[in-house]
Amino acid sequence: MIKRLIKHGNSRAIVVDKSLLEAAGISENALFQISVNPSGGLVIQSIEDNKMDVFQENFEKLNKKHNQLMQNLADL
């Protein structure tokens, strides 16, 4: 499917049809990871909510373990 960017405030957006989301099994509240392909273009990939939960848990553990280091870096 080919889509054109549309203006959305000062940004640009891609509208994804509801039928396409349903066909891919993606909810309307899904999270997406967007990265730049080294050879050019963007890569847009849906991620599962539970992966964000795991990321958040690991971030909190890391932050708790290295709290003083993080505070020192923030103070720089």
C-alpha positions, 0 to 999 in steps of 0.5 A: 500500500502506498501512502502520502504524508499529510500535514498535521500541524508543523509535522507530517503524518501517515494515516493508517486505515482501520482495515489495515490495522485489523488485518495486521492484528494491531490495536488502535492504541498500539505503540510503534518504533520508528527508525532510520534505515541506514540505506535511506528511508524509515522503518515503522514497526509495531511493538507489543505493549508487554515489551514496553512493560519489560523495558519500563521494569528494566529501566526502573531497576537500572535507575534504582541500582545506579541512582547516584550516577544518574543524578550526577549525570543529570547535574552536569 
